[in-house]
Amino acid sequence: MVRFTLALLLITVAVLSACSSDGTPSTAVLTELSELERVRQLWNENEPEAYQYVITWRCLSCTPHVPGESALVTVDSTGIKHSASTVGDATGSRLTIAAAFDWIVELVLRDFYHRREISYDPTYGYPVSVRAQDSVGHGFVLTVTDFQLDGPV
């Protein structure tokens, strides 16, 4: 119930914050938030008890040959563990799927990165790829790969 209430609050804030000067919500923002809520619900309904994935953050305006920062994330009954990495700092959030959803809401609401491509896993709903760029090409790519149930990646 707390997650649903938080999600509803975030959507309300999103709609109010992402309005044009005449108070009309941006169609693009509403579409992104609607899709986000759909996949977040899919994740909440299907979240496995134990899973692992690799999350990678890469700067688009950095030298192309510079590799991204990655972290291995493990979630099980004992909690959440991740390998040492700067990915959490680079994205401004913890490395959980739930935190990624909240972070995407913030990304959409800020609307600083005008070009956004966000894709989600069709089975579980977690974000697979988030690509965001501003008008001069600065931005980042965040990917979740090697998602596995109950085992090492």
Stockholm file with secondary structure:
# STOCKHOLM 1.0

chainA/1-153         MVRFTLALLLITVAVLSACSSDGTPSTAVLTELSELERVRQLWNENEPEAYQYVITWRCLSCTPHVPGESALVTVDSTGIKHSASTVGDATGSRLTIAAAFDWIVELVLRDFYHRREISYDPTYGYPVSVRAQDSVGHGFVLTVTDFQLDGPV
#=GR chainA/1-153 SS CHHHHHHHHHHHHHHHHTBCTTSCBCHHHHHHHHHHHHHHHHHHHHCCSSEEEEEEEEESSSCTTSCCEEEEEEEETTEEEECSCSHHHHHTSCSSHHHHHHHHHHHHHHCCSSEEEEEECTTTCCEEEEEEECTTSCEEEEEEEEEEESSCC
#=GC SS_cons         CHHHHHHHHHHHHHHHHTBCTTSCBCHHHHHHHHHHHHHHHHHHHHCCSSEEEEEEEEESSSCTTSCCEEEEEEEETTEEEECSCSHHHHHTSCSSHHHHHHHHHHHHHHCCSSEEEEEECTTTCCEEEEEEECTTSCEEEEEEEEEEESSCC
//
